């Protein structure tokens, strides 16, 4: 009897222990099947970020809070998100997470707490090499470097600068042309005095003119060597001239391309502004510049406009597309480089991995992806010129040259018309004067005929 009662009691205790153990292992579920964390209130601490993505209050008007609220509602519609701004500017996000983690242990606080913004390399599941779970909001193939468009324009290498930097080749062409011209005159003037004068001071200039016309393959035909050796010299000079002119053209193109790229993409010694992301980019990007962190989007771009910083680093090219929709001042900035260093932007979970919260966080990670949107193709196409605003043929300069040429054509045409009218007027006046003179000369003869 006593034995049976003991066995029954043990059986009851075993069932109770299984239920308790199962409750601790399995997350709490609502009747509709959604997964909820142990605490309904979820804290999201955030530092200032681009306002279109995360405004100062964490309202639904900004992208990321809206995504988080919608994803949380799908996972657990009874959970409440508290967005708490972090005003500490002297501490980076990792220090703030460490402080909050220690504080939670001291308070025995099991509620979920996240921190934003956090950046991790693609492929990593934890943040800051700790066991802080990472919740991804968006992927980026690499950050984008922007600068003030007016400063970028100043860095352009114009055609005149390229030619000036190629002056050794230009001088070489002139010297070789003078040498070949003199040699051509020497070989041909005795056989061809009609085109190459026997006098040196005239023949030297005629030989130089012939050499320049030949090397540029213009071939006016006003100077044509006739002697055998001068024609052999002409053939050799044609081949050499083609090579020399190709070198000159290639050098000018090289100066245009290399200087343009070096001036805008060279970040060594520059001051690069970032928005609450200094720790990550300073640790993972070897760009050679000094990274300066800002806590305000408007302040960061204002410092770029007043040249307190040289560049601005934006986490993603799609961010620029969205920023241009909300910030009119973005039209003053241009993309100068895209750094291919994939990373992810999101939140770090302060709580250590625990059974009761693991299912909720896993659900949240899946649902967040449902609400992430990419800018339309039209918006991206309309902004492609931001990356390609400069080229070897500078559109603005070409348009100016076209306008000036049209103006010159109009002026010259006007002068030509005036001259033609003046000539016609003079020709008509001469014709009238001539007629008057003829009438005057014929009038006495006509009078005598009338008397007869």
C-alpha positions as CSV (number, residue, x, y, z in Angstrom):
1,X,0.0,0.0,0.0
2,X,2.7,2.4,1.1
3,X,4.7,1.4,-1.9
4,X,1.9,2.1,-4.4
5,X,1.3,5.5,-2.8
6,X,5.0,6.3,-3.1
7,X,5.0,5.2,-6.8
8,X,1.9,7.3,-7.5
9,X,3.5,10.4,-5.8
10,X,6.6,9.9,-7.9
11,X,4.6,9.7,-11.1
12,X,2.8,13.0,-10.2
13,X,6.0,14.7,-9.4
14,X,7.6,13.5,-12.7
15,X,4.7,15.0,-14.7
16,X,4.9,18.3,-12.8
17,X,8.7,18.4,-13.4
18,X,8.2,17.7,-17.1
19,X,5.6,20.5,-17.4
20,X,7.9,23.0,-15.6
21,X,10.9,22.0,-17.6
22,X,8.9,22.1,-20.9
23,X,7.7,25.6,-20.0
24,X,11.2,26.8,-19.4
25,X,12.4,25.4,-22.7
26,X,9.5,26.4,-24.9
27,X,8.6,30.0,-25.5
28,X,5.3,31.3,-24.5
29,X,2.7,31.0,-27.3
30,X,-0.6,32.9,-27.7
31,X,-3.7,31.2,-28.8
32,X,-3.2,32.3,-32.4
33,X,0.2,30.6,-32.5
34,X,2.4,33.7,-32.4
35,X,5.6,33.6,-30.4
36,X,6.1,36.1,-27.6
37,X,9.1,36.9,-25.4
38,X,8.9,36.6,-21.6
39,X,8.5,40.4,-21.2
40,X,6.0,42.2,-23.4
41,X,7.9,45.4,-23.4
42,X,10.9,45.5,-25.8
43,X,13.4,48.4,-25.5
44,X,15.2,49.7,-28.6
45,X,17.9,52.2,-27.7
46,X,19.1,54.2,-30.7
47,X,21.7,56.8,-31.5
48,X,20.9,59.5,-34.1
49,X,20.8,58.2,-37.7
50,X,19.6,59.4,-41.1
51,X,16.1,60.7,-40.3
52,X,14.4,59.1,-43.2
53,X,15.4,55.7,-41.8
54,X,15.3,56.4,-38.1
55,X,14.0,59.7,-36.9
56,X,14.6,61.3,-33.4
57,X,11.5,59.7,-31.9
58,X,11.4,56.3,-33.6
59,X,8.0,57.2,-35.2
60,X,6.2,55.2,-37.9
61,X,7.1,57.9,-40.4
62,X,10.7,56.6,-40.6
63,X,11.5,53.4,-42.3
64,X,13.3,51.2,-39.8
65,X,10.9,51.8,-36.8
66,X,8.0,51.1,-39.1
67,X,9.6,47.8,-40.2
68,X,10.3,46.8,-36.6
69,X,6.8,47.6,-35.4
70,X,5.1,45.6,-38.3
71,X,7.5,42.6,-37.8
72,X,6.9,42.6,-34.1
73,X,3.1,42.7,-34.6
74,X,3.3,39.6,-36.8
75,X,5.5,37.7,-34.2
76,X,3.7,38.8,-31.1
77,X,0.8,41.4,-31.3
78,X,0.8,42.0,-27.6
79,X,4.5,43.2,-27.4
80,X,5.1,46.9,-27.1
81,X,8.2,48.6,-28.6
82,X,9.8,51.4,-26.6
83,X,12.2,53.6,-28.7
84,X,14.7,55.2,-26.3
85,X,17.1,57.8,-27.8
86,X,20.7,57.6,-26.6
87,X,22.1,61.1,-25.9
88,X,25.6,59.9,-25.0
89,X,27.8,61.1,-27.8
90,X,31.2,60.3,-26.2
91,X,30.5,56.6,-26.1
92,X,30.3,54.4,-29.1
93,X,27.6,51.8,-29.5
94,X,29.7,48.9,-28.2
95,X,30.4,50.6,-24.9
96,X,26.7,51.4,-24.5
97,X,25.8,47.7,-25.1
98,X,28.4,46.5,-22.6
99,X,27.1,49.0,-20.0
100,X,23.5,48.0,-20.6
101,X,24.4,44.3,-20.4
102,X,26.1,44.7,-17.0
103,X,23.1,46.8,-15.8
104,X,20.7,44.1,-16.8
105,X,22.6,41.5,-14.7
106,X,22.6,43.8,-11.7
107,X,18.9,44.5,-12.0
108,X,18.0,40.9,-12.9
109,X,16.2,42.4,-15.9
110,X,15.1,39.8,-18.5
111,X,13.3,42.1,-20.9
112,X,14.6,42.3,-24.4
113,X,16.9,45.3,-25.2
114,X,18.3,46.2,-28.6
115,X,20.7,48.9,-29.7
116,X,20.8,50.7,-33.1
117,X,22.8,51.3,-35.3
118,X,25.1,48.3,-35.4
119,X,27.3,47.3,-38.3
120,X,28.8,43.8,-38.9
121,X,30.6,42.2,-41.8
122,X,28.5,39.9,-44.1
123,X,28.4,36.4,-42.7
124,X,28.7,37.2,-39.1
125,X,25.8,36.5,-36.7
126,X,27.0,38.3,-33.6
127,X,28.2,41.8,-33.0
128,X,31.5,43.1,-31.6
129,X,33.0,39.6,-31.4
130,X,30.7,38.9,-28.4
131,X,27.6,36.8,-28.0
132,X,25.4,39.7,-28.8
133,X,22.9,38.4,-31.3
134,X,22.6,40.6,-34.5
135,X,19.2,41.5,-36.0
136,X,19.7,42.5,-39.7
137,X,17.7,45.4,-41.2
138,X,19.5,45.9,-44.5
139,X,22.4,44.6,-46.5
140,X,24.9,46.8,-48.2
141,X,27.4,45.8,-50.9
142,X,29.7,48.6,-49.7
143,X,29.7,52.2,-48.6
144,X,29.7,55.2,-50.9
145,X,32.0,58.3,-50.8
146,X,30.4,61.7,-51.6
147,X,31.9,65.2,-51.8
148,X,30.7,68.7,-52.6
149,X,30.0,68.9,-56.4
150,X,31.6,72.4,-56.6
151,X,34.9,71.1,-55.1
152,X,34.7,68.1,-57.5
153,X,34.4,70.4,-60.4
154,X,37.6,72.3,-59.3
155,X,39.5,69.0,-59.4
156,X,38.7,68.5,-63.1
157,X,41.6,68.2,-65.4
158,X,40.7,70.3,-68.5
159,X,42.1,69.7,-72.0
160,X,44.3,72.8,-71.6
161,X,45.9,71.4,-68.5
162,X,46.4,68.0,-70.2
163,X,48.1,69.6,-73.2
164,X,50.2,71.8,-70.9
165,X,51.4,68.7,-69.0
166,X,52.3,67.1,-72.3
167,X,54.5,69.9,-73.4
168,X,57.6,67.8,-73.8
169,X,56.0,65.8,-76.6
170,X,54.6,69.0,-78.2
171,X,58.1,70.5,-78.2
172,X,59.5,67.2,-79.6
173,X,57.0,67.3,-82.5
174,X,58.1,70.9,-83.3
175,X,61.8,70.1,-83.1
176,X,61.5,67.0,-85.3
177,X,59.4,68.8,-87.8
178,X,62.0,71.6,-88.0
179,X,64.8,69.0,-88.5
180,X,62.9,67.0,-91.1
181,X,61.8,70.2,-92.9
182,X,65.4,71.4,-93.2
183,X,66.5,68.0,-94.4
184,X,63.7,67.8,-96.9
185,X,64.6,71.3,-98.2
186,X,68.2,70.3,-98.5
187,X,67.4,67.2,-100.5
188,X,64.7,68.7,-102.8
189,X,65.4,72.4,-103.4
190,X,67.8,71.8,-106.3
191,X,65.3,69.5,-108.1
192,X,62.2,71.5,-107.1
193,X,63.0,75.2,-106.9
194,X,59.4,76.1,-107.7
195,X,58.1,74.7,-104.4
196,X,61.3,74.8,-102.2
197,X,63.1,78.1,-102.7
198,X,66.9,78.0,-103.2
199,X,67.2,80.8,-100.7
200,X,67.6,79.3,-97.2
201,X,65.5,81.8,-95.3
202,X,62.5,81.1,-97.5
203,X,63.3,77.4,-98.1
204,X,63.6,76.6,-94.4
205,X,60.1,77.9,-93.6
206,X,58.7,76.1,-96.6
207,X,60.4,72.8,-95.5
208,X,59.0,73.3,-91.9
209,X,55.5,73.9,-93.3
210,X,55.8,70.8,-95.4
211,X,56.9,68.7,-92.5
212,X,54.1,69.9,-90.2
213,X,51.4,69.3,-92.9
214,X,52.9,65.8,-93.5
215,X,53.0,64.7,-89.9
216,X,49.4,65.7,-89.3
217,X,48.4,63.8,-92.4
218,X,46.6,66.9,-93.7
219,X,48.3,66.8,-97.1
220,X,47.4,70.1,-98.7
221,X,49.5,69.2,-101.7
222,X,51.0,72.7,-102.0
223,X,54.5,71.3,-101.3
224,X,55.3,68.0,-103.0
225,X,58.9,66.6,-103.0
226,X,60.0,65.2,-106.4
227,X,63.6,64.0,-105.7
228,X,64.1,60.3,-105.0
229,X,65.7,60.7,-101.6
230,X,63.3,63.4,-100.4
231,X,60.4,61.1,-101.2
232,X,62.0,58.3,-99.2
233,X,62.3,60.8,-96.4
234,X,58.6,61.6,-96.7
235,X,57.7,58.0,-96.4
236,X,59.8,57.5,-93.2
237,X,58.4,60.8,-91.8
238,X,54.8,59.7,-92.4
239,X,55.4,56.5,-90.3
240,X,57.3,58.3,-87.6
241,X,54.8,61.1,-87.5
242,X,51.9,58.7,-87.0
243,X,53.7,57.1,-84.0
244,X,54.6,60.4,-82.4
245,X,51.1,61.9,-82.8
246,X,49.7,58.7,-81.3
247,X,52.0,59.1,-78.3
248,X,50.9,62.7,-77.9
249,X,47.2,61.8,-78.0
250,X,47.7,58.9,-75.6
251,X,49.6,61.0,-73.2
252,X,46.9,63.7,-73.1
253,X,44.2,61.0,-72.6
254,X,46.3,59.4,-69.8
255,X,46.7,62.8,-68.0
256,X,42.9,63.4,-68.2
257,X,42.0,59.9,-66.9
258,X,44.6,59.4,-64.2
259,X,44.5,62.9,-62.7
260,X,40.7,62.9,-62.7
261,X,40.6,59.5,-60.8
262,X,43.4,60.3,-58.5
263,X,42.1,63.7,-57.4
264,X,38.6,62.5,-56.5
265,X,39.3,58.9,-55.3
266,X,42.5,59.5,-53.4
267,X,41.3,59.7,-49.7
268,X,44.8,59.8,-48.1
269,X,44.9,62.8,-45.8
270,X,41.2,63.7,-46.2
271,X,38.7,64.2,-43.5
272,X,35.7,61.8,-43.9
273,X,32.5,62.3,-42.0
274,X,30.3,59.4,-40.8
275,X,27.1,59.3,-38.9
276,X,27.5,57.2,-35.7
277,X,29.5,54.5,-37.4
278,X,33.1,55.5,-36.8
279,X,34.0,52.3,-34.8
280,X,33.0,49.9,-37.6
281,X,34.4,51.8,-40.6
282,X,37.6,52.8,-38.9
283,X,38.2,49.1,-38.0
284,X,37.2,47.5,-41.3
285,X,38.1,50.0,-44.1
286,X,41.6,50.9,-45.0
287,X,40.9,54.2,-46.8
288,X,43.8,56.4,-45.5
289,X,41.7,59.3,-44.4
290,X,40.7,60.5,-40.9
291,X,37.2,59.5,-40.0
292,X,35.2,62.0,-38.0
293,X,31.9,61.0,-36.3
294,X,28.8,63.1,-36.2
295,X,25.6,62.7,-34.2
296,X,23.4,64.7,-36.5
297,X,22.7,64.2,-40.2
298,X,22.2,67.9,-40.8
299,X,25.3,68.9,-39.0
300,X,27.4,66.3,-41.0
301,X,26.2,67.7,-44.4
302,X,26.6,71.2,-43.2
303,X,30.2,70.6,-42.3
304,X,30.8,69.2,-45.8
305,X,29.3,72.3,-47.3
306,X,31.5,74.6,-45.3
307,X,34.5,72.4,-46.1
308,X,35.2,71.5,-42.5
309,X,35.3,67.9,-43.8
310,X,36.3,66.7,-47.3
311,X,34.1,63.7,-47.8
312,X,31.0,62.0,-46.5
313,X,30.7,58.2,-46.2
314,X,27.1,56.9,-46.8
315,X,26.5,53.2,-45.9
316,X,24.6,52.3,-49.1
317,X,24.0,53.7,-52.6
318,X,20.3,53.1,-52.1
319,X,20.5,55.4,-49.1
320,X,21.5,58.3,-51.4
321,X,18.4,57.6,-53.6
322,X,16.1,57.9,-50.6
323,X,18.0,60.8,-49.1
324,X,17.6,62.8,-52.3
325,X,13.8,62.4,-52.0
326,X,13.8,64.0,-48.5
327,X,16.8,66.3,-48.6
328,X,17.0,69.0,-51.3
329,X,20.5,69.8,-50.3
330,X,21.7,66.4,-51.7
331,X,21.8,68.0,-55.1
332,X,25.0,69.8,-54.1
333,X,26.8,66.5,-53.5
334,X,28.3,64.0,-55.9
335,X,29.4,60.4,-55.6
336,X,33.1,60.0,-56.2
337,X,33.7,56.3,-55.3
338,X,32.0,53.1,-54.2
339,X,34.0,50.9,-51.8
340,X,33.3,47.1,-52.3
341,X,33.2,45.9,-48.7
342,X,29.9,44.2,-48.0
343,X,28.4,44.6,-44.6
344,X,25.0,44.6,-42.8
345,X,23.2,47.3,-40.8
346,X,20.9,46.4,-37.9
347,X,20.4,46.0,-34.2
348,X,22.3,44.2,-31.5
349,X,20.5,42.2,-28.8
350,X,21.9,43.0,-25.4
351,X,20.5,39.8,-23.8
352,X,22.5,36.7,-23.9
353,X,20.9,33.9,-25.9
354,X,18.1,32.5,-23.8
355,X,15.5,29.9,-24.6
356,X,12.4,32.1,-23.9
357,X,13.5,34.9,-26.2
358,X,15.3,32.9,-28.9
359,X,12.1,31.9,-30.8
360,X,10.8,35.5,-30.8
361,X,14.1,36.9,-32.1
362,X,14.2,34.2,-34.8
363,X,10.7,35.1,-35.8
364,X,11.6,38.8,-35.9
365,X,14.6,38.2,-38.2
366,X,12.3,36.4,-40.7
367,X,9.5,39.0,-40.6
368,X,11.8,42.0,-40.9
369,X,12.8,40.8,-44.4
370,X,9.1,41.0,-45.5
371,X,9.0,44.7,-45.1
372,X,12.3,45.8,-46.5
373,X,11.9,47.7,-49.7
374,X,14.4,48.7,-52.5
375,X,14.0,51.9,-54.4
376,X,12.3,51.7,-57.7
377,X,14.3,51.2,-61.0
378,X,13.2,54.6,-62.1
379,X,14.6,56.3,-59.0
380,X,17.9,54.4,-59.4
381,X,18.1,55.3,-63.1
382,X,17.4,58.9,-62.4
383,X,20.3,59.0,-59.9
384,X,22.9,57.1,-62.0
385,X,24.4,60.4,-63.1
386,X,25.4,61.0,-59.5
387,X,28.2,58.5,-60.0
388,X,29.1,59.4,-63.6
389,X,28.8,63.2,-63.6
390,X,32.3,63.6,-64.9
391,X,33.9,62.0,-67.9
392,X,36.8,62.5,-70.2
393,X,34.7,64.8,-72.3
394,X,33.2,67.2,-69.9
395,X,29.7,67.9,-71.0
396,X,29.5,71.4,-69.4
397,X,32.7,72.5,-71.2
398,X,31.6,71.1,-74.5
399,X,28.3,72.9,-74.3
400,X,30.1,76.2,-73.6
401,X,32.4,75.6,-76.6
402,X,29.3,74.9,-78.8
403,X,27.5,78.0,-77.6
404,X,30.6,80.2,-78.2
405,X,31.0,78.7,-81.6
406,X,27.4,79.4,-82.5
407,X,27.8,82.9,-81.3
408,X,31.0,83.3,-83.4
409,X,29.3,81.8,-86.5
410,X,26.4,84.3,-86.0
411,X,28.8,87.2,-85.7
412,X,30.9,86.2,-88.7
413,X,27.8,85.5,-90.8
414,X,26.5,88.9,-89.8
415,X,29.7,90.6,-90.8
416,X,29.7,88.6,-94.1
417,X,26.1,89.7,-94.9
418,X,26.9,93.3,-94.1
419,X,30.0,93.2,-96.3
420,X,28.0,91.6,-99.1
421,X,25.3,94.2,-98.8
422,X,28.0,96.9,-98.8
423,X,29.6,95.5,-101.9
424,X,26.2,95.2,-103.6
425,X,25.5,98.8,-102.7
426,X,28.9,99.9,-104.0
427,X,28.4,97.9,-107.2
428,X,25.0,99.4,-107.8
429,X,26.3,102.9,-107.2
430,X,29.2,102.3,-109.6
431,X,26.7,101.0,-112.2
432,X,24.6,104.1,-111.7
433,X,27.6,106.4,-111.9
434,X,28.7,104.6,-115.1
435,X,25.3,105.0,-116.7
436,X,25.4,108.7,-115.8
437,X,28.8,109.1,-117.4
438,X,27.6,107.3,-120.5
439,X,24.6,109.6,-120.8
440,X,26.7,112.6,-120.2
441,X,29.2,111.6,-123.0
442,X,26.4,110.8,-125.4
443,X,24.3,113.9,-124.8
444,X,26.3,116.4,-127.1
445,X,26.1,113.8,-130.0
446,X,22.4,113.4,-129.5
447,X,21.9,117.2,-129.6
448,X,23.8,117.5,-132.9
449,X,21.7,114.7,-134.4
450,X,18.6,116.5,-133.3
451,X,19.8,119.7,-135.0
452,X,20.4,117.8,-138.3
